[in-house]
Structures are given as C-alpha cells and as structure tokens.
Amino acid sequence: MAKKLLLAGGGHAHMMLLAKIGDLTTEGHEVTVVQPSNYHYYSGMGPGMLSGFYTADDIRFSTRFVVERQGGKFIRDKVIRIDAASRSVELESGIRQEYDVLSCNTGSFIPFDNIAGDNDTVFSAKPIERLLEAQKKIVAACSKPSLTISIVGGGAAAAEIAGNVYHLATENGCPDIKVNIFAGSKLMKNASPVIQRIVRNYFEKLHIQIDESGHVERVENSTIIMENGQSHTADFIFLATGVKPSPLFTASNLSTGPDGGLLVNEYLQCRDHPEIFGGGDCIYYQPRPLEKVGVYAVRENPVLLNNVIASLKGGMLQPFDPGGNFLAIFNLGGEYGALQKGFLSWGGKLSFTVKDYIDRKFMKKFHGMEKE
C-alpha cells in the first residue's frame, strides 16, 4: 500500500534517501521534503568558502531540484512542530503536512542569543549561508585602514573561522587585520595536546590573538562584553560557541536527550513513536552520546535508508553502529590543516590536501544526484 514519507531536512544523513526518491515515487509512495532553503550546504567546507577557497556552488547541493526531478514534492519551509498523535507536522508558514513515516535531519544551531543593539555585523557559524554574507561584507570593508574581527567560541569551528577569515582579509588587500578569538577557558580543549600546539603555533605566526581569560557574557552594538567585565569592540563578530540540536523536538513534546535532541534507539528510531526516525546533529543517540560531527551523519545514511524503507514497506530494521575513531581534519586557512585520528596528529599543507580531497569526493556524490 502506498504511504506518505516526509523528510524534515535534506542534509548529510538523508543523502541516500534523497537518491532513492525516484524509486519510492515510482512505487506509488508520496515523498515530501521540507527544508528552509532550496540548497543544502556542506558545513565541513563552510570555513573554506568563507576564505574564498571554495565557491558557494562547490559546497552546496540543489535539494529542491533533485527532489522534484524524481517526482517528489519540495516545500521551502521549516518544520516547527511535530504532532505525533495525528502523524502530521506544522510548518512555519502555518501549513500542516501529514505523514505515515517521518525522518528528521533538521540540524543544529548556535545557542548564543544574548545579543542586543545594532548588530548587523554579527554572524553565527550556522546556517552556513551566513558565512557567505559575512564574506561579502568583509571584502567590502577591506578598503578601511584597519579591520578587527573577533570570534566568540573555543572549539574547532571557532579556530577554522579565525584562520579562514584572516586569509580572506589578507587576500583581499586589507592593510591591517586583527583577528581575536575569545575562547573561554581554553582553545580546542577537546582536541589532542598535539593538535592544540599545532593550532597555537600556526595562529602565532599569523598574529591571531587567543583570549582564554573567561567567557563572553553578551554582544551589544558590536562590542563583546566578558563575564569578567572587560569589553572589546570589533568591526565584525562571529559566534561559534558550539551547537545544540534543533528545538523542534522539545517544542513537540517528544522524548529528548539532555541536549534537546530527538531521543533515538539503536535503529535511529524515536522511542515513543516508531514511525519517526532521525539522524545528524538533531538526534541524541540513546545507546551512547555522539559528538556533533558530520562523520556520524554520513555513517547513519545506509541505516536510515534501510529503516525508513522497512517502515514504509514492512521489513527488518538495521541497528546503527557508530564505529570507532574517526578522522578529524581542521581547515585553518591558507591551505593549512591539522589532522587527528586516535593517537595520530599532525599539521601542515598535506593535512589540508587530504581534507580537500575527502570533502570534494563527498560533494561529488551530492552533485552526481543533480546530473543523473
């Protein structure tokens, strides 16, 4: 019997499902994809786009085109609430959409919201489109005698933005560029000591300043105000304070993990509603917490594909195995990277070359769907 499949978001974890829409619609199933943008941007290449190394087309995938070409329905909107009892979702526009099976890949957001005053030069690391907007404004401002750019956050995203925004400014002729990272207690504290040292040494050569004197309390009128009372002005501010899952699931009164992500079992399936699945940053994997990194979304692809189709047609569910250590490579700008896997860590041009190769190969799969 034909059923209604709804995909909330068309990101990394839904890549294989998106590729199979044509098969499902041919069998009579109704497939709808809801996403706020016609495109999905690959976050792993976002800092490289900020620096100008990649174009927007290099790192984005035309979700709408791929869905509609295969006979699916694309709605440019945002799911704001799931009514699991009636098997329907409410969209930001007020539309209600029914489903028999729902799979969520709604991503994450930057939780820092203590911002006041005129802050049109404040940008968050997500959504990735904001980095493109920031790039254009910074290039336009490079005619100024000097430019101060500050990054709030101490993780990998903050480090990648700092290095890439420095290279964006220098490559576009900014005569005097100052980049400051307000890293809280420690920059890259979750990385290995070797990676921390590589990042610090590289930033020292670029004269990127690292402030580890405390956390930022708020941003007001392009001024960073610290918890210790110090304040720092900047021409541009980036917020990269870590991510939290989409607030969709708490708003829908569904079971969530401690971070607010949709609580899923080993089958990537909602505990209370077996017709709901999820993957990527928006879930909390009940067997064990997973880092908010793209590698898990990619690894979840075949499991979501199998289990969503099994739920539509009837079949055996497949458990998700997160796997062991994963390769983490950080793009620090200027075609310089830092690589870590288990106890192995090193930095330099080769690290970036490896990341560039892996990322472009990954995007080829997305772009291949646009051409099939």
N, C-alpha and C positions, 0 to 999 in steps of 0.2 A: 504493500500500500504506500502511495506517495505521501511524503511528510514534508514539514517545513523546517529547514535548517537556518538558523540565524547566527551569523558570526559578528560579534561585537569587537570590531577592530581587525585590521588586516596586517598585523605585524609579523615579526620573525617566527613566532610559534604557529602561525596559521599558513605559512608558506606552502606546505604540501597540501593542505586542504584547499587553498586557493587554486592550486594547479589541477585539482580534481573536480572543480565546479562543473565543467562540461560533462563529465561522466554522470554526475548526480542529476543534472537537469535533463540529460538525455533519458534517464530512467524515470523521469516524471517528478522528481523532488523539486521543491521550491527553495532556492538558496538566496538569502538576502545578506548583504554585508553592510554594516553601518560603521562609518568612520568620519571623523570631523574634517578630513582633508581628502582630496582626490588621490593624494600620493602618500606613500609610507616612506619615511626617511630612515636610513640605517644609522643608528646612533653611534656605532663604533667608528664611523667615518666623519661624524659631525665636526670634531675639532679640526680635522684636515680641511673640511670645507670652509671653516672659519678663516683659516690661514690663506685660503686661495689655492691650496694644492689640488683640491678636488672641486669640480663644479657641482651645482645642485643636481644636475642630471646624473652625475656619476654615482650619487649616493641615495637616489630616490627611485621608487618603483611605482608605476601608474596602476594603483589598485583598481580604480574605477574602470579603466579600460579593460583590464584582464577579467574582471568580474562580468562586465556587460558583454564582452566578446564571447563568453562561454554560456550566455543565456541566463546569467544570474542577475539579481536586482541590487543596485548600489544606491544607498541613501547617504548623502553627505549630511551627517547629523551626529549627535552624540547620545549614547545611552546613559540616562541619568538615574534610572531606577528599574529594577527587575521585580516583577510581580510573579513570584514562582508559583503561587497558588493557581493563577489563571494562565500560566505559561505565556506571559506577554511582557514586553518591555515598554517603558515610557521614554520617548526621545526629548531632547532639549526643546525641539520645536512644538511639542505637545502631541505629536503623533504617537499612537500605540501600535506596536508590531507584535503579532503572535508568533509563536514557535512551538515546535514539538521537541527539538533539540537545540540547545544554546551552547555556543563555545565562546569564551571571553578571552580576549587578548588586548585589554584596554590600557596596558602600560602603567606608567608611574608618573609622579610629578615631584617638583621641588617643593618641600613643605614650608620653606621660609616665606612668611607672609607679613612680617612686621615692617611694612613699607609705607611711608607717608610722604605727602607733599608732591612736588613736581618731579617725577622720576621716569621721564621718557628716555633716559639713557641708562636705565637699569634693565638687565636682561637675565633670564634664567637659562640654565643649561638645557632644559626641556620646556616646550617642544623644540625639536631641532631647527624648525623654521625660524625661531627667534635668533639663532646664531647667524643666519643669512641676513636678517635685518640688521643685526649688530655690525656685521662685516661692512655693509654699505655705509652705515653712519660713521664708522671709524675711518674708513678710507676717505670719506668726505672731510673729516676733521683733521686729516694729516697735514693740511696747509697751516695749521696752528704752529706757533713756535715750539710748544711742548705739549705733551699729552700724558695724562696719568690714568692708568687703567688698573682697577682693583678687582680681585676675585675673592669672594667670600666662600670658604669651604676648604677642607683639608684632605680630601680624598683624591682618587685618580682623576675624576672629572675636572676638579679644580686645577690640578697640575697640567693636564692636557690643554685646557683652555688658556692657562697662563703662557705656556710655551708657544702655542699657536697664535695667540693674539699678539705676542711680541713680534713674531715673524711677519704677521700681517702688516703691522705698523712699520717695521723697518723696510720691508719690501716695497711699501708704497711711499717711501721718502719722508717718513716722519722724522724731523731733525732731532728731537729729544723725546724719547719714550721712557716712561717709568711704569713698571709693572709690579704690583704688590699683591701678595697672597696672604689673606687673613685666615690662617689655617687652624685656628682654635688652639688646642694643646700641642699638636704635632702634625706635620705634613706627612701624608702617606703612611700613617701609623699601622695600617693593616697589611702593608707590603713587607717584604723581607728587608733586613738591615742593608743588604747589598743594594737592593733597588732604591731604598731611601737615600743611600750615599750617592748612587748614580744620578738621581734626580737633583739632589742638592748641588753636586759638583757642576752639573750642566747649567743649572739656574744661576749659580755663582758666576760662571763665565759670561752669562747674558746680563748680569747685574739685576736679575729679578729678586726682589726682596721678599723674604718669608717672615711673617709676623706670627709667632706662636705664644703671644703674651696673654691670650684669652679669647673668648668667643664674642662674636658680634651680637649686639642686642637688637639693633634696628638700623634701617636705612631711611634717611629723611633728607629730601631735597638734594640727592646725590652726595650725601655725606654718610659715611659709615660711623656709627656710634657703638663703641665697645661696652661690654659689661663693666669694665674697669673705669669707665668714664672718659676714656680717650676718644677723640674723633678725628676722622681722616676724610678729606674731600677727594673727589676723583671726577674725571671727565666722563668715564664710563665704569659701570659696575656690573660684574657677572655674579650670579648666585648659583653656586654649585655645592650646596650643603647636604648632599645625599638625596636619595629618593624614597618616596613612600608609594605603596600601591594606590591605584585609582580609588577614590572614596565611594565608588558605585556600590560596593557590597555592604558597607555599613549603612548606607542610605536605604538599602533594600532589605535590611534586617536578615541577611543571610549569615551563616556561620563564618567567622573570620579568624585569622590568626592574630597574634599580639600586635602585628604591624598594620592590621586592617585589610590584609589581602584575603581573597576568597580561599577558605579552608578547603583543600582538596586532598583526597586519599591517594593511594599508590597508583590509581588509574587516572589521575588528574581530574577527578570527578568530585563534584560538590557532595559533601557528606549527607546532607538532608534531602537533596533533590538530584537523583541520579541522572536526570536528563540535562544537567548543567555541567559543563566542563570548563577548564581554563588552563592557560599557560603563560609563560613570560613573567614580567615583573608584577603582574596584578594578583598572583596567587601566593598562598602560603602552603607549602608542601608539608602535609601533616607528619609523614614519616621522619623528616628532619629538615631544619631550616636550610634554605639555599640562598646564596648570595644573589644580589640583583645584577647579574651579568648576562649578556646576550648568549653565551655558550649554552646555558640551560634551556633557553627558548628554542635554540636550534636543535638541541637533543630531544626536546619534547615533541618536535614535529611529527615523527612517524607514529608516536603513541597517540597523539591527538587525532591524527588521520584515522588510525585503526579504530579507536574507541568511539569517535563521533560516528563513523560509518556503521560500526557494530550497533550503536544505539539507534540509528535510523533503520537499519535493515534486520537487526537481530543477529547476534554473533558474540564471540568470546572477547572480553576485554583484555587488554595487554597491560601489564604493570610497567611503570616508568622506572628506569634505572638511571640515576643522575650521573653515574660513572665516577671515575677518580679525579686526580689532579687535572686541571685544565691549563692550557697555555694562555697566559695573560701578557699582552704587549701594549705598552703605553706610548702613544704618539706625542712626543714632547716638542714638536715643531721643528722646522728646518731639516726635515728628513732624518731626525734623530729619534731613536726609540729606546725603551727599556723593556727587557723581556724577562719573564719569570715563569717557571714551571717546576713545582716541587722545590727541591734544593738548588735548582739551576737558575742563575740570574746573570744577565749581562746587558750592557748598553752600548749604543753606537748606531752607525748607519745601517749595519746589517740587520739589527733588530727591527728598524723601521721597514726595511726592504721586505722582510718576512711578513710583517703585518700588512703592508700594502698588497703583497701577493695574495694573502689569505682573504683579505677584505674584497679585493676586486674579483676573486674567484667566487666568493659568496654572492656578490651582487650580480654576477653573470647568470646565476640561477634565476634570480628575480627577473632580470632583463630578458632572459630567454623566454619566460612566460609571455612577455609583451610581443614576441615575434612569432610564436607558434601559430 
